[in-house]
Amino acid sequence: MCHSKNKIRFINWLKENNFVQYDEVFASTTSEEIFMNNLEKIFSYMNLSIERQKIDNNYRLDGYIPEIDAVIEYDENGHAHYNSEKEYEREMYIKNKYSHIVRVNDFSDVLDNVGIVVNKIFEIKLSNKN
């Protein structure tokens, strides 16, 4: 897998300053990319789009589906390395602004997570028809 020199420098800086472990950054990035690539492909058949890494109020949303106002969050390592108070504030912001949030983590298999999200999107689309 090819990573840019700047990305590797940044990851090394994060590791040197005890923010993350090197291996966990590459592993989670890879699984999230595979996850999002699969969702994009499936959503194209459902006439849905996904905006990756959408920035909203200084928060980075892993995925946003504008057609149904849904946010997809892929929690690397269960967000164990995040500040719990800031993570709660972020969660409340997302829940108050967007109609739906679907959260999965990398403790599950990528395809299981894709299935969870697609199932939830079907539920949302069905409820919007009623």
ROMITI-977831 format. One record per residue (C-alpha): x, y, z; residue number from 1; residue in three letters; chain. Coordinates in steps of 0.02 Angstrom, whole numbers. Example, Ala and Ser with C-alpha at 12.3 -4.5 7.8 and 13.67 -1.06 7.14 Angstrom:
<recs>
<rec><u>615</u><v>-225</v><w>390</w><pos>1</pos><code>ALA</code><unit>A</unit></rec>
<rec><u>684</u><v>-53</v><w>357</w><pos>2</pos><code>SER</code><unit>A</unit></rec>
</recs>
This chain:
<recs>
<rec><u>0</u><v>0</v><w>0</w><pos>1</pos><code>MET</code><unit>A</unit></rec>
<rec><u>70</u><v>170</v><w>-48</w><pos>2</pos><code>CYS</code><unit>A</unit></rec>
<rec><u>61</u><v>313</v><w>76</w><pos>3</pos><code>HIS</code><unit>A</unit></rec>
<rec><u>121</u><v>489</v><w>43</w><pos>4</pos><code>SER</code><unit>A</unit></rec>
<rec><u>279</u><v>547</v><w>129</w><pos>5</pos><code>LYS</code><unit>A</unit></rec>
<rec><u>185</u><v>685</v><w>220</w><pos>6</pos><code>ASN</code><unit>A</unit></rec>
<rec><u>59</u><v>561</v><w>289</w><pos>7</pos><code>LYS</code><unit>A</unit></rec>
<rec><u>197</u><v>448</v><w>352</w><pos>8</pos><code>ILE</code><unit>A</unit></rec>
<rec><u>287</u><v>598</v><w>431</w><pos>9</pos><code>ARG</code><unit>A</unit></rec>
<rec><u>126</u><v>650</v><w>515</w><pos>10</pos><code>PHE</code><unit>A</unit></rec>
<rec><u>92</u><v>475</v><w>580</w><pos>11</pos><code>ILE</code><unit>A</unit></rec>
<rec><u>270</u><v>463</v><w>644</w><pos>12</pos><code>ASN</code><unit>A</unit></rec>
<rec><u>245</u><v>629</v><w>735</w><pos>13</pos><code>TRP</code><unit>A</unit></rec>
<rec><u>83</u><v>564</v><w>812</w><pos>14</pos><code>LEU</code><unit>A</unit></rec>
<rec><u>173</u><v>408</v><w>870</w><pos>15</pos><code>LYS</code><unit>A</unit></rec>
<rec><u>325</u><v>502</v><w>938</w><pos>16</pos><code>GLU</code><unit>A</unit></rec>
<rec><u>208</u><v>613</v><w>1039</w><pos>17</pos><code>ASN</code><unit>A</unit></rec>
<rec><u>110</u><v>463</v><w>1107</w><pos>18</pos><code>ASN</code><unit>A</unit></rec>
<rec><u>-53</u><v>505</v><w>1018</w><pos>19</pos><code>PHE</code><unit>A</unit></rec>
<rec><u>-70</u><v>339</v><w>926</w><pos>20</pos><code>VAL</code><unit>A</unit></rec>
<rec><u>25</u><v>180</v><w>886</w><pos>21</pos><code>GLN</code><unit>A</unit></rec>
<rec><u>90</u><v>171</v><w>708</w><pos>22</pos><code>TYR</code><unit>A</unit></rec>
<rec><u>14</u><v>2</v><w>666</w><pos>23</pos><code>ASP</code><unit>A</unit></rec>
<rec><u>-158</u><v>47</v><w>730</w><pos>24</pos><code>GLU</code><unit>A</unit></rec>
<rec><u>-166</u><v>201</v><w>616</w><pos>25</pos><code>VAL</code><unit>A</unit></rec>
<rec><u>-131</u><v>101</v><w>458</w><pos>26</pos><code>PHE</code><unit>A</unit></rec>
<rec><u>-245</u><v>-44</v><w>508</w><pos>27</pos><code>ALA</code><unit>A</unit></rec>
<rec><u>-395</u><v>67</v><w>547</w><pos>28</pos><code>SER</code><unit>A</unit></rec>
<rec><u>-370</u><v>177</v><w>395</w><pos>29</pos><code>THR</code><unit>A</unit></rec>
<rec><u>-364</u><v>25</v><w>282</w><pos>30</pos><code>THR</code><unit>A</unit></rec>
<rec><u>-521</u><v>-55</v><w>355</w><pos>31</pos><code>SER</code><unit>A</unit></rec>
<rec><u>-616</u><v>111</v><w>348</w><pos>32</pos><code>GLU</code><unit>A</unit></rec>
<rec><u>-565</u><v>137</v><w>167</w><pos>33</pos><code>GLU</code><unit>A</unit></rec>
<rec><u>-622</u><v>-39</v><w>120</w><pos>34</pos><code>ILE</code><unit>A</unit></rec>
<rec><u>-784</u><v>-11</v><w>215</w><pos>35</pos><code>PHE</code><unit>A</unit></rec>
<rec><u>-820</u><v>155</v><w>129</w><pos>36</pos><code>MET</code><unit>A</unit></rec>
<rec><u>-772</u><v>88</v><w>-43</w><pos>37</pos><code>ASN</code><unit>A</unit></rec>
<rec><u>-898</u><v>-54</v><w>-22</w><pos>38</pos><code>ASN</code><unit>A</unit></rec>
<rec><u>-1034</u><v>66</v><w>37</w><pos>39</pos><code>LEU</code><unit>A</unit></rec>
<rec><u>-1003</u><v>182</v><w>-110</w><pos>40</pos><code>GLU</code><unit>A</unit></rec>
<rec><u>-1022</u><v>39</v><w>-232</w><pos>41</pos><code>LYS</code><unit>A</unit></rec>
<rec><u>-1184</u><v>-24</v><w>-152</w><pos>42</pos><code>ILE</code><unit>A</unit></rec>
<rec><u>-1256</u><v>152</v><w>-133</w><pos>43</pos><code>PHE</code><unit>A</unit></rec>
<rec><u>-1229</u><v>186</v><w>-318</w><pos>44</pos><code>SER</code><unit>A</unit></rec>
<rec><u>-1358</u><v>49</v><w>-354</w><pos>45</pos><code>TYR</code><unit>A</unit></rec>
<rec><u>-1477</u><v>128</v><w>-228</w><pos>46</pos><code>MET</code><unit>A</unit></rec>
<rec><u>-1465</u><v>302</v><w>-306</w><pos>47</pos><code>ASN</code><unit>A</unit></rec>
<rec><u>-1379</u><v>367</v><w>-149</w><pos>48</pos><code>LEU</code><unit>A</unit></rec>
<rec><u>-1217</u><v>462</v><w>-135</w><pos>49</pos><code>SER</code><unit>A</unit></rec>
<rec><u>-1095</u><v>470</v><w>7</w><pos>50</pos><code>ILE</code><unit>A</unit></rec>
<rec><u>-986</u><v>618</v><w>53</w><pos>51</pos><code>GLU</code><unit>A</unit></rec>
<rec><u>-829</u><v>553</v><w>136</w><pos>52</pos><code>ARG</code><unit>A</unit></rec>
<rec><u>-742</u><v>649</v><w>273</w><pos>53</pos><code>GLN</code><unit>A</unit></rec>
<rec><u>-871</u><v>789</v><w>274</w><pos>54</pos><code>LYS</code><unit>A</unit></rec>
<rec><u>-817</u><v>934</v><w>385</w><pos>55</pos><code>ILE</code><unit>A</unit></rec>
<rec><u>-955</u><v>1011</v><w>491</w><pos>56</pos><code>ASP</code><unit>A</unit></rec>
<rec><u>-920</u><v>1134</v><w>632</w><pos>57</pos><code>ASN</code><unit>A</unit></rec>
<rec><u>-741</u><v>1070</v><w>651</w><pos>58</pos><code>ASN</code><unit>A</unit></rec>
<rec><u>-803</u><v>890</v><w>661</w><pos>59</pos><code>TYR</code><unit>A</unit></rec>
<rec><u>-755</u><v>762</v><w>531</w><pos>60</pos><code>ARG</code><unit>A</unit></rec>
<rec><u>-899</u><v>648</v><w>483</w><pos>61</pos><code>LEU</code><unit>A</unit></rec>
<rec><u>-838</u><v>483</v><w>409</w><pos>62</pos><code>ASP</code><unit>A</unit></rec>
<rec><u>-983</u><v>479</v><w>288</w><pos>63</pos><code>GLY</code><unit>A</unit></rec>
<rec><u>-1138</u><v>581</v><w>249</w><pos>64</pos><code>TYR</code><unit>A</unit></rec>
<rec><u>-1284</u><v>527</v><w>140</w><pos>65</pos><code>ILE</code><unit>A</unit></rec>
<rec><u>-1371</u><v>689</v><w>88</w><pos>66</pos><code>PRO</code><unit>A</unit></rec>
<rec><u>-1523</u><v>606</v><w>8</w><pos>67</pos><code>GLU</code><unit>A</unit></rec>
<rec><u>-1582</u><v>542</v><w>178</w><pos>68</pos><code>ILE</code><unit>A</unit></rec>
<rec><u>-1485</u><v>659</v><w>294</w><pos>69</pos><code>ASP</code><unit>A</unit></rec>
<rec><u>-1389</u><v>515</v><w>374</w><pos>70</pos><code>ALA</code><unit>A</unit></rec>
<rec><u>-1215</u><v>513</v><w>451</w><pos>71</pos><code>VAL</code><unit>A</unit></rec>
<rec><u>-1108</u><v>357</v><w>452</w><pos>72</pos><code>ILE</code><unit>A</unit></rec>
<rec><u>-977</u><v>343</v><w>587</w><pos>73</pos><code>GLU</code><unit>A</unit></rec>
<rec><u>-841</u><v>212</v><w>578</w><pos>74</pos><code>TYR</code><unit>A</unit></rec>
<rec><u>-758</u><v>204</v><w>748</w><pos>75</pos><code>ASP</code><unit>A</unit></rec>
<rec><u>-579</u><v>147</v><w>735</w><pos>76</pos><code>GLU</code><unit>A</unit></rec>
<rec><u>-530</u><v>52</v><w>893</w><pos>77</pos><code>ASN</code><unit>A</unit></rec>
<rec><u>-700</u><v>96</v><w>964</w><pos>78</pos><code>GLY</code><unit>A</unit></rec>
<rec><u>-636</u><v>276</v><w>978</w><pos>79</pos><code>HIS</code><unit>A</unit></rec>
<rec><u>-544</u><v>217</v><w>1134</w><pos>80</pos><code>ALA</code><unit>A</unit></rec>
<rec><u>-407</u><v>346</v><w>1104</w><pos>81</pos><code>HIS</code><unit>A</unit></rec>
<rec><u>-531</u><v>491</v><w>1099</w><pos>82</pos><code>TYR</code><unit>A</unit></rec>
<rec><u>-574</u><v>609</v><w>1241</w><pos>83</pos><code>ASN</code><unit>A</unit></rec>
<rec><u>-742</u><v>543</v><w>1304</w><pos>84</pos><code>SER</code><unit>A</unit></rec>
<rec><u>-811</u><v>716</v><w>1347</w><pos>85</pos><code>GLU</code><unit>A</unit></rec>
<rec><u>-770</u><v>787</v><w>1176</w><pos>86</pos><code>LYS</code><unit>A</unit></rec>
<rec><u>-835</u><v>630</v><w>1093</w><pos>87</pos><code>GLU</code><unit>A</unit></rec>
<rec><u>-1001</u><v>651</v><w>1187</w><pos>88</pos><code>TYR</code><unit>A</unit></rec>
<rec><u>-1014</u><v>834</v><w>1131</w><pos>89</pos><code>GLU</code><unit>A</unit></rec>
<rec><u>-980</u><v>779</v><w>953</w><pos>90</pos><code>ARG</code><unit>A</unit></rec>
<rec><u>-1111</u><v>642</v><w>963</w><pos>91</pos><code>GLU</code><unit>A</unit></rec>
<rec><u>-1242</u><v>763</v><w>1030</w><pos>92</pos><code>MET</code><unit>A</unit></rec>
<rec><u>-1202</u><v>889</v><w>893</w><pos>93</pos><code>TYR</code><unit>A</unit></rec>
<rec><u>-1225</u><v>756</v><w>758</w><pos>94</pos><code>ILE</code><unit>A</unit></rec>
<rec><u>-1386</u><v>688</v><w>835</w><pos>95</pos><code>LYS</code><unit>A</unit></rec>
<rec><u>-1461</u><v>862</v><w>849</w><pos>96</pos><code>ASN</code><unit>A</unit></rec>
<rec><u>-1416</u><v>917</v><w>673</w><pos>97</pos><code>LYS</code><unit>A</unit></rec>
<rec><u>-1443</u><v>762</v><w>566</w><pos>98</pos><code>TYR</code><unit>A</unit></rec>
<rec><u>-1595</u><v>649</v><w>549</w><pos>99</pos><code>SER</code><unit>A</unit></rec>
<rec><u>-1501</u><v>485</v><w>566</w><pos>100</pos><code>HIS</code><unit>A</unit></rec>
<rec><u>-1335</u><v>419</v><w>628</w><pos>101</pos><code>ILE</code><unit>A</unit></rec>
<rec><u>-1270</u><v>244</v><w>596</w><pos>102</pos><code>VAL</code><unit>A</unit></rec>
<rec><u>-1119</u><v>194</v><w>698</w><pos>103</pos><code>ARG</code><unit>A</unit></rec>
<rec><u>-1009</u><v>41</v><w>673</w><pos>104</pos><code>VAL</code><unit>A</unit></rec>
<rec><u>-834</u><v>-2</v><w>735</w><pos>105</pos><code>ASN</code><unit>A</unit></rec>
<rec><u>-686</u><v>-99</v><w>672</w><pos>106</pos><code>ASP</code><unit>A</unit></rec>
<rec><u>-707</u><v>-235</v><w>802</w><pos>107</pos><code>PHE</code><unit>A</unit></rec>
<rec><u>-828</u><v>-315</v><w>678</w><pos>108</pos><code>SER</code><unit>A</unit></rec>
<rec><u>-788</u><v>-380</v><w>505</w><pos>109</pos><code>ASP</code><unit>A</unit></rec>
<rec><u>-795</u><v>-250</v><w>366</w><pos>110</pos><code>VAL</code><unit>A</unit></rec>
<rec><u>-931</u><v>-344</v><w>271</w><pos>111</pos><code>LEU</code><unit>A</unit></rec>
<rec><u>-1034</u><v>-364</v><w>430</w><pos>112</pos><code>ASP</code><unit>A</unit></rec>
<rec><u>-1023</u><v>-175</v><w>454</w><pos>113</pos><code>ASN</code><unit>A</unit></rec>
<rec><u>-1075</u><v>-146</v><w>273</w><pos>114</pos><code>VAL</code><unit>A</unit></rec>
<rec><u>-1226</u><v>-258</v><w>303</w><pos>115</pos><code>GLY</code><unit>A</unit></rec>
<rec><u>-1272</u><v>-164</v><w>462</w><pos>116</pos><code>ILE</code><unit>A</unit></rec>
<rec><u>-1266</u><v>4</v><w>373</w><pos>117</pos><code>VAL</code><unit>A</unit></rec>
<rec><u>-1359</u><v>-55</v><w>217</w><pos>118</pos><code>VAL</code><unit>A</unit></rec>
<rec><u>-1495</u><v>-133</v><w>326</w><pos>119</pos><code>ASN</code><unit>A</unit></rec>
<rec><u>-1514</u><v>30</v><w>423</w><pos>120</pos><code>LYS</code><unit>A</unit></rec>
<rec><u>-1522</u><v>130</v><w>262</w><pos>121</pos><code>ILE</code><unit>A</unit></rec>
<rec><u>-1661</u><v>16</v><w>197</w><pos>122</pos><code>PHE</code><unit>A</unit></rec>
<rec><u>-1755</u><v>45</v><w>361</w><pos>123</pos><code>GLU</code><unit>A</unit></rec>
<rec><u>-1735</u><v>233</v><w>343</w><pos>124</pos><code>ILE</code><unit>A</unit></rec>
<rec><u>-1791</u><v>232</v><w>162</w><pos>125</pos><code>LYS</code><unit>A</unit></rec>
<rec><u>-1943</u><v>125</v><w>205</w><pos>126</pos><code>LEU</code><unit>A</unit></rec>
<rec><u>-1992</u><v>238</v><w>350</w><pos>127</pos><code>SER</code><unit>A</unit></rec>
<rec><u>-1975</u><v>392</v><w>239</w><pos>128</pos><code>ASN</code><unit>A</unit></rec>
<rec><u>-2103</u><v>316</v><w>117</w><pos>129</pos><code>LYS</code><unit>A</unit></rec>
<rec><u>-2236</u><v>306</v><w>252</w><pos>130</pos><code>ASN</code><unit>A</unit></rec>
</recs>
